[in-house]
C-alpha cells in the first residue's frame, strides 16, 4: 500500500478525472474514492485512460452508510466495481461505522 495517495471527496466528475489523471501522471498510485462521493465512474475513466497496469495501482472505495448489512454491502461493492470499471478494489472500507452514531 502506497504511503501517499489522492482522495477525491467533493470533486465533480470533471475535476475528479483531471485530478486523478494528473496524480497518476506524476507517480501517485493510491486513489481513494467512495460511493457517497458520486465520482467513482470518473475515477475509473481516469484509471483506464492512464494505461497504467491495474496491478500497479491501489484503489480504495467505501461503503455508503445506507448500504450497510450483508446483502446491501455485497450489492454496493459490486455496483462500485461496475462504476469504477475494475475487477477488484484493494481496500473496501465502511465509510461511517453506524447509522446513528450518537446513540450506538
MOWO-V984724 format. One record per residue. RES is the residue in one letter. SS is DSSP state (hx for helix, st for strand, lp for the rest). OMEGA is omega in radians with two decimals (* if undefined). Layout:
[[RES SS OMEGA] [RES SS OMEGA]]
This chain:
[[X lp 3.11] [X lp -3.13] [X lp -3.09] [X lp 3.14] [X lp 3.13] [X st 3.01] [X st -3.04] [X lp 3.10] [X lp 3.03] [X lp 3.06] [X lp 3.04] [X lp 3.10] [X hx 3.14] [X hx 3.11] [X hx 3.14] [X hx -3.14] [X hx -3.13] [X hx -3.11] [X hx 3.14] [X hx 3.12] [X hx -3.14] [X hx 3.13] [X hx 3.13] [X hx -3.13] [X hx -3.13] [X lp 3.02] [X lp 3.08] [X lp -3.11] [X lp 3.07] [X st 3.11] [X st -3.10] [X st 3.10] [X lp 3.12] [X lp 3.08] [X hx -3.10] [X hx 3.14] [X hx 3.13] [X lp -3.09] [X lp 3.13] [X hx -3.13] [X hx 3.11] [X hx 3.06] [X hx 3.14] [X hx 3.11] [X hx 3.13] [X hx 3.10] [X hx -3.12] [X hx -3.10] [X hx -3.08] [X hx -3.08] [X lp 3.13] [X lp 3.12] [X lp -3.10] [X hx -3.10] [X hx -3.14] [X hx -3.09] [X lp 3.03] [X st -3.06] [X st 3.11] [X st 2.93] [X st -2.99] [X st 3.09] [X st 3.07] [X lp -3.13] [X hx -3.10] [X hx -3.12] [X hx -3.13] [X lp -3.05] [X lp -3.00] [X hx -3.09] [X hx 3.12] [X hx 3.14] [X hx 3.12] [X hx 3.13] [X hx -3.13] [X hx 3.11] [X hx 3.10] [X hx 3.13] [X hx 3.09] [X hx 3.11] [X hx 3.12] [X hx 3.13] [X hx 3.13] [X hx -3.08] [X lp -3.09] [X lp 3.07] [X lp -3.12] [X lp 2.92] [X lp -3.11] [X lp -3.14] [X st 3.12] [X st -3.04] [X st 2.93] [X st -3.03] [X lp 3.12] [X lp -2.93] [X lp -3.10] [X lp -3.14] [X lp -3.14] [X lp -3.01] [X hx -3.09] [X hx -3.10] [X hx -3.10] [X lp *]]
